[in-house]
């Protein structure tokens, strides 16, 4: 059992997402940084899809009522277990009664926005449409369909005995697979259906300029501020299916990127789609900072997704090596 001590805002229980329900008008939801969540679960011996706590606002404090192993992944941060510093991306044992405090900070040049508290056994809230993710608009899933509040007690599942030894971890993907353009976080994008309906100048500006993530951004969508994107002729489209990563251009000419909680349909014309391999990068961009879009082909997008898969497989390999080394040390004693 984990007790929430801080009167935090916007922290939610998330797994990798809710799939197969778009036809019912239910969004994917799930972790904004699915790579951080999956990696934390692998280190702990959990199923990749086990639920964790997504923490976007700090400080965040919880008390553990039972001994367990944890991993903090995602954004660079400062953390303490009682009064002892806790390193990110490393398996750490926790004793009953200890208090974890997570604060913004850290030394990395990659300034991200979300930390994931992964626990051995996963956060054991009930499944809703096949997922433990919180669907805030529909008010279901996760913990009572809402953000976490002070005093909430989160149940924890049964831990596996297949995990990485305490103190062992991995290099974060942002450092293993950096992607920057002129000091700005780069996000790779494919052309979308209406790309050629926009003026040549607007398309050139879309790739050449930085785009600021405005304060009107959240898990539903990122509203961008930058050059005006104009179409060659006025476009009126019927509502049609959309998915996370789609970049729509409303009448004001400032794009909106659909994120994990986005509605499954919309009618604005689309200039591009963030490739699946970079959704985790986009999910970690801080409000008020900027991104740069990089044009890629379909084969390049597929290759990028394979790079992400390879990184996760390397995490699995490191966990297996750690278990083998731990067993060998036990036999030597």
Residue frames as qw, qx, qy, qz and C-alpha x, y, z in Angstrom:
[[0.000, 0.888, 0.460, 0.000, 0.00, 0.00, 0.00],
 [0.402, 0.137, 0.015, 0.905, 1.25, 3.49, -0.90],
 [0.099, -0.814, -0.494, 0.288, -0.21, 6.54, 0.84],
 [0.345, 0.610, 0.164, 0.694, -0.17, 9.91, -0.94],
 [0.429, -0.524, -0.389, 0.625, 1.06, 12.59, 1.47],
 [0.150, -0.176, 0.145, 0.962, 1.25, 15.65, -0.76],
 [0.403, 0.671, 0.449, -0.431, -1.69, 17.77, -1.84],
 [0.280, -0.228, 0.602, 0.712, -0.46, 17.36, -5.39],
 [0.581, 0.567, 0.142, -0.566, -2.18, 18.10, -8.65],
 [0.644, 0.582, -0.336, -0.366, -2.40, 16.11, -11.87],
 [0.082, -0.363, 0.928, -0.013, -0.57, 12.97, -10.65],
 [0.836, 0.106, -0.036, -0.538, -2.40, 9.94, -12.03],
 [0.658, -0.172, 0.731, 0.064, -2.17, 6.16, -12.27],
 [0.606, 0.617, -0.267, -0.424, -1.19, 5.14, -15.81],
 [0.772, -0.100, 0.577, 0.249, -0.15, 2.03, -17.71],
 [0.319, -0.118, 0.578, 0.742, 0.77, 1.86, -21.42],
 [0.312, 0.145, -0.213, -0.914, -2.74, 2.77, -22.49],
 [0.572, 0.299, 0.654, -0.395, -6.23, 1.63, -23.34],
 [0.113, 0.288, -0.672, -0.673, -6.50, 0.15, -26.82],
 [0.048, -0.244, -0.934, -0.258, -9.43, -1.14, -28.85],
 [0.002, -0.645, -0.666, 0.375, -11.99, 1.34, -27.54],
 [0.062, -0.210, 0.206, 0.954, -11.63, 4.24, -30.01],
 [0.179, -0.308, -0.735, -0.576, -14.81, 3.08, -31.74],
 [0.353, -0.671, -0.643, 0.106, -16.68, 3.78, -28.51],
 [0.013, 0.895, 0.034, 0.445, -15.22, 7.27, -28.28],
 [0.717, -0.679, 0.083, 0.134, -12.68, 6.29, -25.59],
 [0.297, 0.853, -0.425, 0.066, -9.15, 7.67, -25.97],
 [0.760, 0.228, -0.551, 0.258, -5.95, 5.70, -25.48],
 [0.530, -0.816, 0.165, -0.162, -4.85, 7.50, -22.28],
 [0.932, -0.012, -0.086, 0.353, -1.77, 5.88, -20.72],
 [0.552, -0.567, 0.071, 0.607, 1.67, 7.19, -19.85],
 [0.328, 0.920, -0.080, -0.197, 2.84, 10.26, -21.75],
 [0.155, 0.677, -0.717, -0.063, 6.33, 8.69, -21.69],
 [0.967, -0.037, -0.035, -0.248, 5.64, 5.03, -22.38],
 [0.695, 0.425, -0.499, 0.297, 9.36, 4.25, -22.70],
 [0.063, -0.490, 0.589, -0.639, 10.09, 5.40, -19.13],
 [0.767, -0.217, 0.266, -0.541, 7.18, 3.35, -17.80],
 [0.953, 0.192, -0.217, -0.083, 8.12, 0.18, -19.68],
 [0.498, 0.494, -0.573, 0.424, 11.78, 0.44, -18.65],
 [0.318, -0.448, 0.540, -0.638, 10.90, 0.87, -14.98],
 [0.897, -0.081, 0.143, -0.411, 8.66, -2.17, -15.14],
 [0.848, 0.346, -0.388, 0.105, 11.34, -4.29, -16.81],
 [0.197, 0.530, -0.622, 0.541, 13.86, -3.36, -14.12],
 [0.483, -0.296, 0.524, -0.636, 11.41, -4.45, -11.44],
 [0.069, -0.002, 0.995, 0.069, 10.38, -7.70, -13.13],
 [0.469, 0.434, 0.456, -0.620, 6.88, -6.40, -13.78],
 [0.526, 0.545, 0.594, 0.271, 4.90, -6.85, -16.95],
 [0.306, 0.144, 0.203, 0.919, 5.77, -3.95, -19.28],
 [0.218, -0.540, -0.434, -0.688, 2.16, -2.75, -18.98],
 [0.443, -0.500, -0.628, 0.400, 2.00, -2.62, -15.18],
 [0.057, -0.906, -0.245, -0.340, 0.57, 0.61, -13.83],
 [0.525, -0.094, -0.299, 0.791, 2.69, 3.29, -12.17],
 [0.076, -0.863, -0.338, 0.368, 2.19, 6.83, -10.88],
 [0.472, 0.505, 0.210, 0.691, 2.81, 9.59, -13.42],
 [0.357, -0.723, -0.274, 0.524, 4.03, 12.72, -11.62],
 [0.445, 0.620, 0.253, 0.595, 3.97, 16.00, -13.61],
 [0.136, -0.836, 0.065, -0.527, 3.99, 18.52, -10.74],
 [0.674, -0.049, -0.543, 0.498, 6.38, 18.64, -7.78],
 [0.033, -0.355, 0.916, -0.186, 7.02, 18.16, -4.92],
 [0.812, -0.123, -0.385, -0.422, 5.34, 14.76, -4.62],
 [0.124, -0.413, 0.795, -0.427, 5.43, 12.73, -1.39],
 [0.834, -0.156, -0.379, -0.370, 4.26, 9.22, -0.55],
 [0.401, -0.487, 0.711, -0.312, 4.64, 6.80, 2.37],
 [0.590, 0.150, -0.761, -0.227, 5.14, 3.07, 1.82],
 [0.711, -0.401, 0.283, -0.504, 3.21, 0.79, 4.15],
 [0.968, -0.071, 0.235, 0.055, 5.00, -2.36, 3.02],
 [0.374, -0.550, 0.568, 0.485, 8.56, -3.17, 1.99],
 [0.760, 0.566, 0.320, 0.017, 9.06, -3.25, -1.78],
 [0.504, -0.138, 0.362, 0.772, 11.41, -2.34, -4.62],
 [0.316, 0.865, 0.274, -0.278, 10.85, 0.84, -6.63],
 [0.522, 0.069, 0.335, 0.781, 12.34, 2.67, -9.62],
 [0.159, 0.822, 0.191, -0.513, 11.95, 6.34, -10.50],
 [0.529, 0.164, 0.540, 0.634, 12.20, 6.94, -14.24],
 [0.223, 0.865, 0.417, 0.167, 11.38, 9.71, -16.70],
 [0.154, 0.914, -0.073, 0.369, 12.43, 13.32, -16.14],
 [0.502, 0.207, -0.507, 0.670, 15.61, 14.24, -14.32],
 [0.504, -0.737, -0.184, -0.411, 14.73, 15.06, -10.72],
 [0.062, 0.420, -0.709, 0.563, 15.84, 15.12, -7.10],
 [0.781, -0.352, -0.388, -0.340, 14.47, 12.41, -4.81],
 [0.068, -0.446, 0.733, -0.510, 14.91, 11.39, -1.18],
 [0.714, -0.301, -0.617, -0.136, 13.92, 8.26, 0.67],
 [0.560, -0.720, -0.264, 0.313, 13.50, 9.70, 4.17],
 [0.124, -0.925, 0.188, 0.306, 16.70, 11.77, 4.30],
 [0.571, -0.276, 0.626, 0.455, 18.78, 9.69, 1.89],
 [0.344, 0.534, -0.361, -0.683, 19.25, 10.74, -1.76],
 [0.739, 0.210, 0.638, -0.046, 17.70, 8.35, -4.28],
 [0.089, -0.367, 0.590, 0.713, 19.14, 8.03, -7.76],
 [0.707, 0.403, 0.062, -0.578, 16.85, 7.85, -10.81],
 [0.754, 0.432, -0.428, -0.248, 16.67, 4.83, -13.14],
 [0.225, 0.332, -0.872, 0.280, 18.03, 2.52, -10.41],
 [0.686, -0.402, -0.579, -0.180, 16.24, -0.24, -8.49],
 [0.019, -0.430, 0.530, -0.731, 15.94, 0.78, -4.83],
 [0.421, -0.359, -0.825, 0.113, 14.61, -1.21, -1.83],
 [0.281, -0.488, 0.080, -0.822, 12.06, 0.57, 0.38],
 [0.210, -0.129, -0.881, 0.404, 11.10, -0.39, 3.93],
 [0.254, -0.706, -0.638, -0.170, 7.66, -0.08, 5.49],
 [0.338, -0.818, -0.282, 0.371, 7.12, 3.42, 6.88],
 [0.433, -0.222, 0.243, 0.839, 9.66, 5.17, 4.67],
 [0.295, 0.837, 0.280, -0.366, 8.69, 8.40, 2.91],
 [0.564, 0.192, 0.436, 0.674, 9.64, 9.20, -0.67],
 [0.101, 0.841, 0.141, -0.512, 9.90, 12.84, -1.75],
 [0.591, 0.306, 0.463, 0.585, 10.31, 13.75, -5.43],
 [0.002, -0.841, -0.094, 0.533, 11.24, 17.31, -6.40],
 [0.637, 0.759, 0.035, 0.130, 12.15, 19.06, -9.61],
 [0.262, -0.836, 0.449, 0.174, 15.86, 19.36, -10.23],
 [0.905, 0.089, 0.327, 0.255, 18.80, 17.29, -11.34],
 [0.289, -0.637, 0.378, 0.607, 21.84, 18.00, -13.46],
 [0.554, 0.275, 0.679, 0.395, 20.83, 16.74, -16.89],
 [0.018, 0.239, -0.257, -0.936, 20.71, 19.18, -19.80],
 [0.259, -0.291, -0.761, -0.519, 17.57, 17.37, -20.95],
 [0.219, 0.025, 0.495, -0.840, 14.87, 19.18, -18.99],
 [0.307, -0.272, -0.820, -0.400, 11.78, 16.97, -19.04],
 [0.389, -0.364, 0.060, -0.844, 8.47, 17.20, -17.23],
 [0.852, -0.266, -0.084, -0.442, 7.23, 13.82, -15.93],
 [0.039, -0.418, 0.875, -0.241, 8.58, 11.33, -13.39],
 [0.802, -0.125, -0.438, -0.386, 7.24, 7.78, -13.07],
 [0.392, -0.428, 0.708, -0.402, 7.08, 5.99, -9.73],
 [0.759, 0.120, -0.578, -0.275, 7.24, 2.31, -10.67],
 [0.533, -0.443, 0.586, -0.421, 6.68, -0.26, -7.91],
 [0.110, 0.166, -0.974, -0.110, 7.40, -3.99, -7.91],
 [0.157, 0.386, 0.882, -0.218, 4.03, -5.63, -8.53],
 [0.006, 0.379, 0.465, 0.800, 2.59, -2.49, -10.12],
 [0.312, 0.020, 0.340, -0.887, -0.21, -0.23, -8.86],
 [0.014, -0.189, -0.975, -0.117, -3.06, -2.71, -8.52],
 [0.416, 0.271, 0.231, -0.837, -6.16, -0.65, -9.32],
 [0.671, 0.330, 0.647, -0.151, -9.05, -2.38, -11.14],
 [0.260, 0.040, 0.659, 0.704, -8.99, -2.85, -14.90],
 [0.400, 0.640, 0.352, -0.554, -11.41, -0.69, -16.89],
 [0.712, 0.677, -0.031, -0.185, -11.82, -1.62, -20.55],
 [0.930, 0.205, -0.081, 0.296, -8.63, -3.64, -20.31],
 [0.448, 0.486, -0.261, 0.703, -6.43, -0.93, -18.81],
 [0.491, -0.587, -0.455, 0.455, -5.53, 0.61, -15.45],
 [0.283, 0.177, 0.091, 0.938, -4.91, 4.04, -17.01],
 [0.057, 0.571, 0.482, -0.662, -6.82, 7.05, -15.71],
 [0.174, 0.482, 0.562, 0.650, -9.28, 8.51, -18.21],
 [0.097, -0.243, -0.385, 0.885, -9.84, 11.96, -16.75],
 [0.328, -0.009, -0.269, -0.906, -12.52, 13.17, -19.15],
 [0.640, -0.216, -0.626, -0.390, -14.60, 10.03, -18.69],
 [0.420, -0.537, 0.467, -0.562, -13.74, 9.85, -14.97],
 [0.976, -0.137, 0.083, -0.148, -12.94, 6.14, -14.95],
 [0.835, 0.312, -0.288, 0.350, -9.91, 3.91, -14.71],
 [0.275, 0.495, -0.460, 0.684, -6.86, 4.55, -12.56],
 [0.197, -0.227, -0.740, 0.602, -7.67, 5.48, -8.97],
 [0.144, 0.643, 0.606, -0.446, -11.37, 6.38, -8.91],
 [0.447, 0.668, 0.465, 0.371, -11.09, 7.96, -12.36],
 [0.059, -0.993, -0.042, -0.097, -9.33, 11.09, -11.08],
 [0.376, 0.631, -0.481, 0.479, -6.02, 12.68, -10.19],
 [0.641, -0.229, -0.628, 0.378, -4.47, 11.59, -6.91],
 [0.278, -0.803, 0.001, -0.527, -5.21, 13.48, -3.70],
 [0.003, 0.453, -0.704, 0.547, -3.67, 13.70, -0.27],
 [0.589, -0.156, 0.589, -0.530, -4.69, 10.66, 1.77],
 [0.854, 0.292, -0.251, -0.349, -5.26, 8.31, -1.18],
 [0.546, -0.420, 0.725, 0.001, -3.99, 4.78, -0.58],
 [0.636, 0.488, -0.453, -0.391, -2.87, 2.89, -3.67],
 [0.914, -0.186, 0.355, -0.068, -2.83, -0.92, -3.58],
 [0.122, 0.655, -0.701, -0.255, 0.27, -2.71, -4.90],
 [0.919, 0.159, -0.247, -0.263, 0.27, -6.04, -6.72],
 [0.892, -0.341, 0.258, 0.148, 2.33, -9.14, -6.01],
 [0.070, 0.818, -0.505, -0.265, 5.98, -8.61, -6.93],
 [0.918, 0.322, -0.230, 0.015, 7.85, -10.98, -9.21],
 [0.720, -0.564, 0.285, 0.287, 11.08, -12.63, -8.07],
 [0.688, 0.298, 0.329, 0.574, 12.52, -11.86, -11.52],
 [0.025, 0.995, 0.096, 0.007, 13.99, -8.40, -11.18],
 [0.515, 0.612, -0.311, 0.513, 17.19, -6.42, -11.41],
 [0.616, -0.316, -0.485, 0.534, 19.32, -6.32, -8.23],
 [0.204, -0.942, -0.207, 0.166, 19.02, -3.22, -6.05],
 [0.334, -0.721, 0.288, 0.535, 21.43, -0.51, -7.15],
 [0.384, -0.004, 0.693, 0.611, 21.46, -1.58, -10.79],
 [0.384, 0.717, 0.326, -0.482, 19.83, 0.47, -13.50],
 [0.627, 0.420, 0.459, 0.468, 20.10, 1.80, -17.05],
 [0.182, -0.187, 0.139, 0.955, 21.13, 4.94, -18.90],
 [0.400, 0.590, 0.432, -0.553, 17.99, 7.00, -19.67],
 [0.620, 0.472, 0.543, 0.314, 16.85, 6.90, -23.31],
 [0.166, 0.982, 0.075, -0.040, 17.18, 10.69, -23.62],
 [0.261, -0.777, 0.523, 0.233, 20.93, 10.21, -23.11],
 [0.610, -0.062, 0.749, 0.252, 21.18, 6.95, -25.08],
 [0.386, 0.487, 0.645, 0.444, 19.17, 8.28, -28.05],
 [0.051, -0.593, -0.166, 0.786, 19.49, 12.08, -28.02],
 [0.354, 0.542, 0.591, 0.481, 17.70, 14.04, -30.76],
 [0.127, -0.767, -0.185, 0.601, 18.36, 17.78, -30.88],
 [0.494, 0.593, 0.316, 0.552, 18.43, 20.48, -33.56],
 [0.184, 0.584, -0.101, 0.784, 20.38, 23.63, -32.74],
 [0.053, 0.134, -0.651, 0.745, 19.96, 23.02, -29.02],
 [0.606, -0.029, 0.134, -0.784, 16.19, 22.39, -29.26],
 [0.536, 0.021, 0.829, -0.162, 14.40, 19.09, -28.68],
 [0.318, 0.236, -0.613, -0.684, 13.67, 17.59, -32.09],
 [0.630, 0.195, 0.646, -0.385, 10.53, 15.60, -32.88],
 [0.078, -0.118, 0.792, 0.593, 10.30, 13.54, -36.07],
 [0.511, 0.440, 0.366, -0.642, 7.15, 13.96, -38.14],
 [0.344, 0.211, 0.806, 0.433, 5.52, 12.32, -41.17],
 [0.242, -0.052, -0.306, -0.919, 3.38, 14.20, -43.67],
 [0.363, 0.315, 0.758, -0.441, -0.33, 13.92, -42.92],
 [0.442, 0.511, 0.715, 0.178, -3.23, 13.71, -45.38],
 [0.215, 0.933, 0.286, 0.019, -3.72, 17.46, -45.89],
 [0.561, -0.470, 0.163, 0.662, -0.03, 18.44, -45.92],
 [0.356, 0.135, 0.485, 0.788, -0.05, 19.58, -49.55],
 [0.022, -0.809, -0.538, -0.238, -3.14, 21.71, -48.92],
 [0.362, -0.832, -0.082, 0.412, -0.99, 24.21, -46.97],
 [0.378, 0.910, -0.167, -0.021, 1.04, 26.91, -48.70],
 [0.814, 0.300, -0.289, 0.405, 4.64, 26.15, -49.62],
 [0.080, 0.628, -0.369, 0.680, 5.79, 28.97, -47.34],
 [0.692, -0.495, 0.214, -0.480, 3.83, 27.58, -44.38],
 [0.993, -0.026, -0.101, 0.059, 5.23, 24.09, -44.92],
 [0.594, 0.463, -0.345, 0.560, 8.77, 25.48, -45.07],
 [0.213, -0.613, 0.341, -0.680, 8.19, 27.45, -41.85],
 [0.894, -0.340, -0.022, -0.292, 6.74, 24.37, -40.16],
 [0.937, 0.027, -0.166, 0.308, 10.08, 22.56, -40.53],
 [0.505, 0.490, -0.207, 0.679, 12.43, 25.52, -40.15],
 [0.193, -0.624, 0.205, -0.729, 11.13, 27.28, -37.02],
 [0.132, -0.015, -0.854, 0.504, 10.91, 26.46, -33.33],
 [0.478, -0.492, -0.472, -0.553, 7.44, 25.85, -31.87],
 [0.099, -0.293, 0.615, -0.725, 6.65, 26.81, -28.28],
 [0.365, -0.393, -0.844, -0.013, 4.46, 24.55, -26.13],
 [0.193, -0.514, 0.022, -0.835, 1.97, 27.04, -24.69],
 [0.183, -0.114, 0.717, -0.663, 0.35, 27.09, -21.26],
 [0.731, 0.125, 0.057, -0.669, -2.88, 25.87, -22.89],
 [0.587, 0.301, -0.738, -0.140, -1.35, 22.40, -23.18],
 [0.629, -0.343, 0.554, -0.425, -2.13, 19.24, -21.22],
 [0.437, -0.106, 0.890, 0.076, -2.57, 15.48, -21.61],
 [0.606, 0.599, 0.478, -0.212, -5.30, 16.11, -24.20],
 [0.642, 0.645, 0.193, 0.368, -3.21, 18.20, -26.56],
 [0.475, -0.399, 0.044, 0.784, -0.26, 20.55, -26.96],
 [0.319, 0.914, 0.250, 0.006, -1.14, 23.96, -28.37],
 [0.682, -0.028, 0.149, 0.715, 1.78, 25.49, -30.21],
 [0.080, 0.945, 0.074, -0.310, 2.87, 29.07, -30.82],
 [0.528, -0.221, 0.499, 0.651, 4.94, 29.94, -33.86],
 [0.064, 0.160, -0.460, -0.871, 4.59, 31.06, -37.49],
 [0.646, 0.305, 0.259, -0.650, 1.08, 31.23, -38.95],
 [0.285, -0.007, 0.904, 0.317, 0.23, 28.08, -40.91],
 [0.484, 0.435, 0.052, -0.757, -2.03, 28.92, -43.84],
 [0.627, 0.248, 0.730, 0.113, -3.87, 26.70, -46.31],
 [0.184, 0.021, 0.545, 0.818, -3.99, 27.38, -50.03],
 [0.384, -0.371, -0.418, -0.735, -7.79, 27.50, -49.92],
 [0.516, -0.334, 0.432, -0.660, -10.21, 27.36, -46.96],
 [0.370, 0.064, -0.925, -0.065, -10.58, 23.75, -45.74],
 [0.645, -0.224, 0.293, -0.670, -13.73, 22.32, -44.20],
 [0.355, 0.172, -0.916, -0.073, -13.52, 18.63, -43.28],
 [0.791, -0.403, -0.259, -0.381, -15.97, 16.22, -41.74],
 [0.507, -0.612, 0.560, -0.232, -14.92, 14.79, -38.40],
 [0.852, 0.284, -0.439, -0.039, -12.75, 11.73, -38.86],
 [0.889, -0.406, -0.115, 0.180, -10.59, 9.43, -36.79],
 [0.240, 0.800, -0.423, 0.352, -7.40, 10.78, -35.24],
 [0.880, -0.255, -0.309, 0.254, -4.76, 9.31, -32.93],
 [0.469, -0.811, 0.106, 0.334, -2.10, 10.68, -30.54],
 [0.542, -0.239, 0.435, 0.678, 0.61, 12.48, -32.47],
 [0.341, 0.651, 0.532, 0.421, -1.64, 13.98, -35.15],
 [0.216, -0.321, -0.076, 0.919, -0.85, 17.68, -35.72],
 [0.204, 0.736, 0.627, 0.150, -4.02, 19.59, -36.60],
 [0.207, 0.004, 0.049, 0.977, -4.19, 23.18, -37.80],
 [0.094, 0.709, 0.644, -0.271, -7.36, 25.04, -36.68],
 [0.320, 0.850, 0.317, 0.272, -8.58, 28.27, -38.29],
 [0.277, -0.942, 0.109, 0.154, -6.21, 30.42, -36.21],
 [0.625, 0.685, -0.348, 0.141, -3.20, 28.85, -37.94],
 [0.152, -0.618, 0.700, -0.323, -1.49, 27.68, -34.73],
 [0.626, 0.074, -0.756, -0.175, -1.09, 23.87, -34.64],
 [0.681, -0.421, 0.387, -0.457, -2.38, 21.50, -31.97],
 [0.357, 0.286, -0.889, -0.033, -0.74, 18.12, -31.35],
 [0.824, -0.332, -0.179, -0.423, -3.09, 15.43, -30.10],
 [0.000, -0.495, 0.796, -0.349, -1.73, 13.72, -26.98],
 [0.106, 0.012, -0.988, 0.113, -2.59, 10.61, -24.94],
 [0.194, 0.422, 0.729, -0.503, -6.02, 11.75, -23.73],
 [0.199, 0.217, -0.330, -0.897, -7.08, 13.25, -27.06],
 [0.715, 0.315, 0.363, -0.508, -10.57, 12.60, -28.35],
 [0.588, -0.027, 0.743, 0.318, -10.62, 9.94, -31.10],
 [0.425, 0.605, 0.551, 0.386, -12.08, 12.17, -33.81],
 [0.126, -0.665, -0.051, 0.734, -11.69, 15.68, -35.16],
 [0.571, 0.705, 0.412, 0.084, -12.25, 17.79, -38.26],
 [0.030, -0.899, 0.260, 0.351, -9.31, 20.19, -38.48],
 [0.776, 0.571, -0.263, 0.055, -6.89, 19.65, -41.40],
 [0.823, -0.472, 0.213, 0.233, -3.70, 17.79, -40.52],
 [0.317, 0.861, -0.392, -0.066, -0.22, 18.91, -41.52],
 [0.383, 0.456, -0.787, 0.161, 1.75, 16.07, -39.93],
 [0.880, -0.407, -0.148, -0.195, 1.89, 13.21, -37.46],
 [0.222, -0.707, 0.649, -0.176, 4.54, 12.73, -34.80],
 [0.650, 0.203, -0.726, -0.099, 6.06, 9.28, -35.33],
 [0.832, -0.474, -0.241, -0.162, 5.27, 6.70, -32.67],
 [0.789, 0.010, -0.317, 0.527, 8.96, 6.38, -31.76],
 [0.258, 0.267, -0.209, 0.905, 9.06, 10.04, -30.64],
 [0.453, -0.674, -0.367, -0.454, 5.81, 10.32, -28.69],
 [0.718, -0.500, -0.329, 0.356, 7.74, 9.68, -25.47],
 [0.427, 0.035, -0.030, 0.903, 10.06, 12.60, -26.24],
 [0.152, -0.490, -0.291, -0.808, 7.11, 14.88, -26.93],
 [0.622, -0.615, -0.459, -0.156, 5.37, 13.73, -23.75],
 [0.671, -0.419, -0.254, 0.556, 8.35, 14.95, -21.73],
 [0.291, 0.417, 0.093, 0.856, 8.63, 18.44, -23.23],
 [0.183, -0.433, -0.539, 0.699, 8.03, 21.06, -20.57],
 [0.136, 0.875, 0.460, 0.065, 5.28, 23.66, -20.93],
 [0.097, -0.958, 0.084, 0.257, 6.86, 26.89, -22.13],
 [0.408, -0.453, 0.626, 0.487, 9.78, 25.23, -23.90],
 [0.544, 0.591, -0.242, -0.544, 10.13, 24.65, -27.63],
 [0.771, 0.025, 0.617, 0.159, 10.39, 21.80, -30.12],
 [0.211, 0.561, -0.503, -0.623, 11.68, 21.55, -33.66],
 [0.872, 0.257, 0.336, -0.244, 10.02, 19.29, -36.22],
 [0.139, -0.472, 0.760, 0.425, 12.15, 17.06, -38.45],
 [0.777, 0.344, -0.133, -0.510, 10.68, 15.63, -41.66],
 [0.323, -0.310, 0.890, 0.084, 11.13, 11.86, -42.05],
 [0.540, 0.139, -0.627, -0.544, 10.03, 9.18, -44.48],
 [0.892, -0.235, -0.045, -0.383, 8.00, 6.09, -43.64],
 [0.866, 0.128, -0.406, 0.263, 11.09, 3.79, -43.71],
 [0.233, 0.424, -0.472, 0.737, 12.90, 6.22, -41.38],
 [0.575, -0.416, 0.186, -0.679, 9.92, 6.18, -39.00],
 [0.964, -0.101, -0.210, -0.126, 9.93, 2.37, -38.96],
 [0.665, 0.295, -0.461, 0.509, 13.69, 2.37, -38.30],
 [0.112, -0.494, 0.381, -0.774, 13.22, 4.81, -35.41],
 [0.809, -0.332, 0.049, -0.483, 10.60, 2.53, -33.85],
 [0.923, 0.076, -0.338, 0.166, 13.03, -0.40, -34.15],
 [0.328, 0.460, -0.473, 0.676, 15.66, 1.69, -32.31],
 [0.495, -0.450, 0.284, -0.686, 13.21, 2.12, -29.41],
 [0.963, -0.114, -0.116, -0.213, 12.46, -1.61, -29.40],
 [0.749, 0.302, -0.433, 0.401, 16.19, -2.38, -29.41],
 [0.015, -0.528, 0.455, -0.717, 16.73, -0.05, -26.44],
 [0.749, -0.345, 0.194, -0.532, 14.04, -1.85, -24.42],
 [0.967, 0.078, -0.239, 0.023, 15.54, -5.21, -25.37],
 [0.464, 0.449, -0.508, 0.570, 18.90, -3.99, -24.09],
 [0.413, -0.481, 0.380, -0.674, 17.22, -3.14, -20.77],
 [0.950, -0.136, -0.007, -0.280, 15.87, -6.72, -20.64],
 [0.813, 0.311, -0.394, 0.295, 19.34, -8.07, -21.37],
 [0.115, 0.529, -0.505, 0.672, 20.87, -5.98, -18.57],
 [0.694, -0.381, 0.247, -0.559, 18.21, -7.23, -16.13],
 [0.984, 0.044, -0.163, -0.053, 19.01, -10.83, -17.10],
 [0.590, 0.428, -0.467, 0.502, 22.73, -10.22, -16.60],
 [0.220, -0.537, 0.421, -0.697, 22.05, -8.63, -13.24],
 [0.878, -0.259, 0.097, -0.390, 19.99, -11.61, -12.10],
 [0.913, 0.211, -0.300, 0.179, 22.71, -14.01, -13.23],
 [0.322, 0.513, -0.483, 0.632, 25.39, -12.04, -11.40],
 [0.510, -0.483, 0.309, -0.641, 23.23, -11.94, -8.27],
 [0.975, -0.114, -0.044, -0.185, 22.73, -15.71, -8.34],
 [0.757, 0.359, -0.387, 0.384, 26.46, -16.25, -8.87],
 [0.007, 0.557, -0.467, 0.687, 27.31, -14.06, -5.90],
 [0.756, -0.371, 0.182, -0.508, 24.83, -16.02, -3.79],
 [0.981, 0.055, -0.184, 0.032, 26.46, -19.34, -4.68],
 [0.531, 0.494, -0.437, 0.531, 29.93, -17.97, -3.85],
 [0.309, -0.608, 0.365, -0.634, 28.91, -17.06, -0.31]]
